[in-house]
Amino acid sequence: MTSTAEDHGLHVSFHALEFRQDRGEWIVGRQGNDQVIVLPEIGMAAVRLLSEGRTVEETRSDLRASTGRDVDVRAFVEQLAAAGLVASIGDREFAAPPPVVSFPWLCSRHVRWAMSSAVHAFVLLVPVCALLLVASDPKVLPNWDELLWADYGTFTVLVQFVVASCLIALHELAHLVTARAAGVPGRIRLGTRLQFLVAQTEVSGIWLRSRRQRLTVYLSGIALDGFVCGICLVLRGLGVNKPLLSVIILTLVTALANQCLVFMRTDVYFVIQDLTGCRNLYGDAGRYVRYVAARMWGSRPDRHPLASLSKLERRFLKAYTAGTLLASGVCVFIGLRILTDVSWPLFRRSLMRLVGDGDPWARLDALVTVLLLCGLQCLWLRLWWKRHGGRTLALVRRWRGLLGRA
C-alpha cells in the first residue's frame, strides 16, 4: 500500500456517531441511519484518531507505530462514507439525509416514562393477574366460536379487521414509544413475512443502546398485548360479557402465538438473537443456506460463511437454519392450503352470489368480501415486490443467461 500526497493533508469529519463495545469489537452508527456496522479495535482506533483531527496519512502512521500493521486508512474511510457515517473527506461533503421517522413530533422527553421500572412492573402485573384468574376459572377464556357473533359474515370480518388493525397499531406504537424514550428514532411501515402481511417498526439505532434498553424495545409490543388482553380477561371475570371483548382476547392470543414463529424475525426472534450474542441470525442463516446449496450444485465457494463465528454460535446458527427451513416449508404449505381451501372457495362463492343472488344484502355482503380478499392480496403482492422484486429480476436474468449459454 502506498500513500499519496493528497492523503498527507486530507482531513476527515464524521456525523454524530454513537458506539458501544461488544465482545472486543465496536458497534458504530448514527441515529437516523439504517446501517449499523461492526469495527475491530484497530478500526475504532482509526475513527478516534481521525476525529481528533489527524489526517489520513498521520492516522496510518500512528496505527503502524502502535500496532505494527499497515492499514489502508483511505479505503477504510471510503467504506465508512458508503455506510453514511462520514460528513466530509477533504473538500468532499456527504450530506446526511433527514431520517424518515413516524410521529417526528414525539420527543424523548415526552415518553421517558416508558423506560420506568415501575411502569414495566405495572404492565406485567395485569396479565399475571389475568392468568391466575383463568387458572381459577377457565370459563373466563372465550371460545373460538364466539368470533362468529353476527348474522352477516361481512360485518363480523370487518369488525375483526378493525380490531386487529387497532391492536397491531398499538403493538407497533409500543415499539416506537420505547425506542423514542431511549433516544432512537424509528418508523412504522407495512411489510411481508412469507405469506403474511405485517406491520413492523424499524429501530436500527437501538443496536447502539444498552442491553436493557434493547430488550425493553423488543418486548414492549408483546408486553402491551398482554396488558390489553389481561384487562379484557379481568373484565370478563367481573361479569362484563360483550362480544368485542372476546374478539380482542382471541385476536391477541393469536398474535402472541405468532410471535413464537422466530423463523420470521418476530419480536421473540430479536430477543433470542440478542441473548445468544448473534448479530445477524437471519442473515447468517441465509448465507449458510446459499453456501450449502452451492456445494450441493458442485460449486466450491471460497470461504465458509460461518468461519468467523465462535463454535457455540456456529452450532446454534446451524440448528436455527435447520429449524427455519422446516418451519418455513410447513408455514408456506399451510398458507397454500388456506389459499386453496378457504380463500379461493370464499372468493368464488362471493362472485356467484354477486352475480346471481337477488337479495341486495347478500350481494352487498359478497361485494365487500370480494373487495377485502382482492385488496389484501394486492397489498401483499405490492409490498413483496417492493422488497424482493430487484433480486427476482436479477435471478431471472441470470437463469436466462445460463439457459442461453446451454
N, C-alpha and C positions, 0 to 999 in steps of 0.2 A: 504494500500500500504506500502510495506516495502522496504527499500533501502538495497543495497548490498555493500560489502567492495569495490568492483570494482568501483561503482558509485562515491565514495569519491575522487578518483584520476582520474576520467575519463574526459578528455577534448574533446571538440567538435569544429571543424572548419568548416566553410561554404565556398561554392563557392562565387563568386562575386554576391551578392544578390542586388536586387533593390526592392523598395516597395513604396507604396503610401497609404495614409489614405482614406477610403471611408465609410462614414456613421458609424463611430465608430468602424470600422474594418479595417484590413490592407490587401491590395493586395500584395502578396510577390511572387517573382520568380527570375529567372536569364535569361538573354538574351541567346538565343540558345537552351533553354529547352522548349519543347512544353507544359509543365504543369505549370500553374499559380494557386496558392492556396490563400484562404482567411483565415486569422487568427484573432481571437479575440484579444482584448487588452492584455490579460494575456499571450497569445501565443507570441505576438510581444515582450513583456517584457522578456520572456524566451529567445528568439532569441538574444536580446540585451545583456543580462547577459552572455550567452554562448559565444557570440562574443567578450566580454570584457575579456575572459579568465577564467571565473568561471567554476568550474567542474559541473558535472550533479547534485551531491548532494548539492553543495553550491547554485546552481540556485534554486533547490527545496526549500531549507531552506529560501532563500531570498524571494521567491514568497509567502511562507507560512507566513512569518513575515509581508509582505506588503499588502497581500490581504486576509489572513486568510484561503486560500484554499490550500489543499494538492494536488499538480499536479504531475502526473507520468511523470517526465521530460524524463526519459529514453525511455518510449514508444513514447512520443512526438517526440523525436529526431529520432527514428527509422522510424516514419511516414514521417518526413522531408527527411530522406535519401531515402526512397522509391519514393519520389517525385523528386529526383535528385537535391536537394538543399544542401546536406551535402558533404563536402570534406573528412572529416575523423571523426571517433569516436574512440578515443584512438589510437590503432595500426591499426585499420581497415581503409583502404583508399577507397574512392569511386571516381573513375576517371570520369571526365566529358567528354563524347564523343564529338568530334568536331561537331558543328552544321551543318546540311545539308542545305545549302543555294544556291540560284540561283545567278549567277554572283558574286562570292565571291570577285572579284577584285574591285567591286563597293563600294567605301567607303563613309562615311557620308559627308566628306568634298567635294566630287565630286558633290553631289546633294543637298547641303544645300539650294540652291536657291528654291528648290521645296516647302519649307515651308515659302517662302516670301509672304507677303500680297499683294505686287504689282503683283507678278506672278498670284496669285489667282484671283485678280481683272481683269487682262487681259484675263485670261482663261474664266471667266464668262461673260465678255463683249461681246465676239464674238457670243455665242448662243443667248444672249439677242437681239443683233442687227439683227440676223437672224430671230428671232421670229417676230420682228417688221416688217421685210421685208416680211415675209409670211403673216402677218396680212394685209399689204397694197396690196400685190399681191399674192393671194393664188395659182396662176399657177406656182409659183416658186417651190412648193412642188410637187415632181413627183408622178405619178400614179403607182399603183401596177403592171399594165400590162407592164410597162417599164422594169420589170425584165426579160421578155421574149423577149430579143432583138436580139438573134442569131437564125439562122435557125436550128442548131443542138442542141438538148436539152442537150447533154453531155457537150458541150462547155460552155453552159450557166451555168450548175450546177458546173462545175469545176471552172469557174471564180468566181461564188458566194461563193464557198467553200474557194478559196484562199483569197478573200476579207474578208470573215468572220473570217478566221484564223488570218489574219494580224490585224484586228480590235480587236479581242479577245486578241492577244498578246500585243497590245498597252494598252488595258484596264488593264490587269494584271501587265504590266510593270509600269503603273502609281501607282498602289498599292505598288509595290516593291520599287520604287524610293522614294515615300514619306515616307514609313516606314524606309528605309535606311537613309533618311535625318533626321529622328527622332532617329537614332541610334539603330534601331531594325532590326536584320537580318530576312530574310524571304525566302521562296522558292515557286516557281510556279509549280503546278502539275495538272494532269488531275484527274477528279473525276466524280461522278454521283449524280444527284438530281432527285429522282423519275425516269422518263423515259428519262431524259435529260442527255446528255454528256456535261460536263462543265470543264472549266479551273478555278482554284482557287489559291489564294495566301495565304499561311499560315503565319500569323504575330501575333502569340500568345503574343509576348513580348510587343505589343502595349498597352496591358492592364496596363502596368506599367508606361505609359506616361500620360500626361495631357489630359483633355477632348478635347481641341482644336486640339492637335496632333492626337488623336484617330479619331475624326470626319473628319479631313483632309485626313487621310489614307482611311477611309471607303468611302468617297465621291470622291476621286481622280479619280477613274475609270469612274464614271458617268460624272464627270466634263470634262475629256478628250474626252469622247464620244460626249458630247455636243459641245465641241470645234471643233472637226473634222467635225461633222455634220453641224455646223454653217458655217465653211469655205466653204463647198460644196454648201450650200444653197446660200451663198453670190456670189459664182462663177456662179451659175445658174442665179441669179438675174442680173449679169453683162453680161449675154448672152452666157456663156460657156455651151453648151448643149451636153454633152458627156454621153454615156450610163453608163460609170464607175461611174460618179457622182451619178446617180440615184440608182445604186446598193449599193453604200456606204451609201447614205442617208437612204434608206429603210431598210438596214441591221441594221443601228444604231437606227432607230425608233423602230424596233422590239426588239432590245437589251434593250433599255431604258424602253419599256413596260414590258419586262420580269423582270426587277429589282423591279417592284411593286409586284411580287409574293413572298411576305415576308414569306410565309409558307415554302419556300425552302432555307432559310438562305442566301438571296441575300444581296447586299450592303445596301439596304434600311432597311433590317431586322436588321443589326448590328447598324444602326443609331437609329432605334426605341428602340432597346434593351438598348443602352447607354442612351438615353434621358429619358427613363422610369425608369432607375435605376435597371432593371432586369439584373442579372449577367449571367443567363443561360436560356434564354427564351425558346429555342427549347428543351433543355434537361429537364427542369421542366415540360414543356407541355407533353413530352413523359412519364415522371414518373406519371403524373396525369392521363393520359390515361390508363396506366397499372394498376393504383390503382382503377380507376372506373371499368375497365374490371374485375379485381379480385373480386370486390364487387358484380358485376353482376353475376359472376360464383359461388357465395356463399362463397367465401373466405373472411377472416377477417384480412386484413393487420394490422400490429401492429401500424403503425403511418401514419398519413396523410402526403403526400409528400410536401404539401404547408403550413404546420403548422408553420414553422419558418419565413414565409414571412409576410410582412405587409398586412393590409386589402386591401389597394388600389392595391398593387402588385398582391394579390391573385385574385382580381376582374378582373384586366387586363389580367392576365395569363389564367383565365378560358375563357374569351372572345376570346383570341388568340387561345386557344386549340380548341374551337368550330369552329372558322374560318378555322383553319389549317385542321381539319378533313374534313370539307365540301369542301374546295378548293382542297385538295389533291385528294379527290374522283373524283371531276369534272376533274381535270388535268389528272388523270390516265385514266378516261373514254375517254377523247378527244384523249389521246395518243393511246389507243387501237383502236379507230375509225380510226385514221390516219394510224395505222399499217395495219388494215384490209381493209380499203377503198382506201388507196393511196400506201403505201409501198409494200404490197403484190401484188396487181394488176400490179404495175410497174415492180416488180421483175419477175412476171410470164410472162408479155408481153415481157420483155427483153430476158428471156430464150427462148421464142418461136421464136423471131427474130434471136437470136444467133444460133439456131439450123436450122431454115428453110429459113431465108431470104438470097437471093443470092447477094444482094448489099453489097460489102465489107465495105462501110462507115456505113451502117445501122448495120452491125454485130459488127463493132468496137464500135459504139455508145452503142449497147446493152451490150457488154462485159464490158465497163467502168462503165456503170450503175450498173451491177451486182456486180462488184468488190467494188464499192463505198458503195452500200447498205449492202453487207455482211461484209465489213471491219468495217463500223461504228457500226453495231450491235455486232460484235465480240469484238470490243474495249470496248463498253459499258458493255457487259457481263463480260469481264475480270476485269474491274475496279469495277463493282458492287460486284463481288465475292470476290475481294481483301478486300473490306470494310465490307461486310456482310456475307461472307462465313462461318467464325467461328461461328457466332451466329446462322446461319441457320442450320449448322450441329448439334450444341448443342440442338436446338429446335426439330430437327428430332429425336435425341436420346432420348430426354425427352418424346416425344409422343410415341415412340416405347416402352419405359418403362411403360408408363401409359396403353397402349393397352395390353402389356404383363401381367400386374397385373390384368387387367379386364378379 
